């Protein structure tokens, strides 16, 4: 499989990129080089290689959920730049 100049121009248009003539040529060559390397890897015999999701074994690092006391409103709002009636006050966001 190869990438054509038209493919590069098409993808650049989708990404709203304006490429110069030398960039189109360079990216076409680079993408074809990547595909050539991938094709070379496809030719490797991997029949005896065990499929793995990770190169190293992973252990669950999550802890069990535990109910614990949380901080009160006054402490939570202590360092807030602005608070109102026990809540954080934030600037209004205009949607226009």
Secondary structure, 3 states (H helix, E strand, C coil): CCCCHHHHHHHHHHCCCCCCHHHHHHHHHHHHHHHHHHHHHHCCCCCCCCCCCCCCCCCCCCCCCCCCCCCCHHHHHCCCCCEECCEECCCCCCCC
